[in-house]
Amino acid sequence: MVSAVFHSPLDASIAAKAAAQAALSSPSAAPLKVAAPAANASAVAPVVSARQPFDWRALWLRIVPPVLGIALLVLVWALVASKGNGIPTPAETFKQAITIFSDPFYSNGPNDQGVGWNVLSSLQRVAMGFGMAALVGIPLGFLIGRFTFLSRMFNPLISLLRPVSPLAWLPIGLLVFKGANPAAIWTIFICSIWPMVINTAVGVQRVPSDYMNVARVLNLSEWKIITKILFPAVLPYMLTGVRLAVGTAWLVIVAAEMLTGGVGIGFWVWDEWNNLNVKNIIIAIFVIGIVGLVLEAALIKLATAFTFEEVKA
């Protein structure tokens, strides 16, 4: 019969300690040798980090698709211009653009100014109308989102007036303000206010109820609730409304200036059409698009900096 003996871990540890003490007490025991550290720290071979190879594929995907898109646009433009329908070719338009942008801020009277003055005048109208819309729309959005009574009161009005084209308000502005410039600013105000009101109200309504419960427990005033709880939480939604409002305002100002006249990029387009200068019209289209793209990119960058991940999703 074969018998097996099992030792507990405690017995094994006791036996190991006893053997170590016997080895230390024995005179013939050899002293322990401790490895000395290296005399020169520089003798230790440094860890060489492998250099990451340059990502040519990412660069390719970032640059090539936009270039191909622009090339496709120019190709289609050249094909349409080759039909002899009065549309200038890309080369002719480019030469005209060099002439125009060589002196963009010339002034030969109220109806003959450079493209730079026209763009600045349009941006000034957009800034004034948009600024007044922000002063009214953002606080109104906070109130509509915060109080159910005001939400039920203003929702029918917003649903009724928001689908109306902003240009339909231009005659009302001309009638009330007796001037083309205030009427254009009034039109920008009308088209800019709705995105800010709606997005701000939606942001307030989506604030977690736990935040408001904590405010009630702490007995915070309404001002502190707005400034300390609602405003930081609603800021991403509010900036989204601002971005949409600016894009809509820049879209509308061109049409408004075509109807009202004066200095502005929209009036410049219409005036060049009256002069049958199609090259300048195409240049104005590109200028309008580039300015709108710059405004959109700047506001997207600003909104992204204040937007939480769950709001982005």
Residue pairs with C-beta under 8 A, 6 or more apart in sequence:
23 29
38 44
74 90
77 87
77 89
77 90
78 89
78 90
80 87
81 87
81 88
81 89
81 90
82 89
86 278
87 278
87 282
88 96
88 278
88 279
88 282
92 279
93 279
93 282
93 283
96 279
96 280
96 283
97 283
97 286
100 114
100 115
100 280
100 283
101 115
103 114
104 114
104 115
104 116
104 117
105 114
105 116
105 117
106 113
106 114
107 113
107 114
107 117
110 262
110 263
111 271
113 263
115 265
115 268
115 283
115 284
115 287
117 263
118 263
118 264
118 265
118 267
118 268
119 265
119 287
119 291
121 262
121 263
121 264
121 265
122 250
122 253
122 254
122 257
122 264
122 265
122 266
123 291
125 181
125 184
125 185
125 188
125 253
125 257
125 264
126 188
126 246
126 249
126 250
126 253
128 185
128 188
129 184
129 185
129 186
129 187
129 188
129 189
129 192
129 249
130 188
130 189
130 192
130 245
130 246
130 249
132 185
132 189
133 188
133 189
133 190
133 192
133 193
133 196
133 245
134 192
134 196
134 242
134 245
136 193
137 192
137 193
137 194
137 195
137 196
137 197
137 200
137 241
137 245
138 196
138 197
138 200
138 238
138 241
140 154
140 197
140 200
141 196
141 197
141 198
141 199
141 200
141 201
141 203
141 204
141 238
141 241
142 200
142 201
142 204
142 226
142 230
142 234
143 150
144 150
144 151
144 154
144 155
144 197
144 200
144 201
144 204
145 151
145 200
145 201
145 202
145 203
145 204
145 205
145 234
146 204
146 226
146 230
151 201
151 205
158 194
158 197
158 198
161 194
162 194
162 198
166 187
166 188
166 190
166 191
166 248
166 252
166 256
167 187
167 252
167 255
167 256
167 259
169 186
169 187
169 190
170 183
170 184
170 186
170 187
170 256
170 259
170 260
172 186
173 182
173 183
173 184
173 185
173 186
173 187
174 180
174 183
174 260
176 186
177 183
177 186
180 260
180 261
180 262
181 260
181 262
183 256
183 260
184 253
184 256
184 257
184 260
184 262
184 264
187 252
187 253
187 256
188 249
188 252
188 253
188 256
191 245
191 248
191 249
191 252
192 245
192 246
192 248
192 249
193 245
194 245
195 241
195 242
195 244
195 245
195 248
196 238
196 241
196 242
196 245
197 241
198 241
199 237
199 238
199 240
199 241
199 244
200 234
200 237
200 238
200 241
202 237
203 233
203 234
203 235
203 236
203 237
203 238
204 230
204 234
206 237
207 229
207 230
207 233
207 234
208 233
211 229
211 233
212 225
212 229
215 224
215 225
215 229
220 228
220 229
235 306
236 303
236 306
236 307
236 308
236 311
237 311
239 299
239 302
239 303
239 306
239 307
240 303
240 307
242 299
242 303
243 296
243 299
243 300
243 303
246 295
246 296
246 299
247 292
247 295
247 296
250 288
250 291
250 292
250 295
251 292
253 264
253 265
253 266
254 265
254 266
254 269
254 288
255 266
256 266
257 264
257 265
257 266
257 267
257 270
258 266
258 267
258 269
258 270
260 267
261 267
261 270
265 284
265 287
265 288
265 291
268 280
268 284
269 281
269 284
269 285
272 278
272 280
272 281
272 284
273 281
304 312
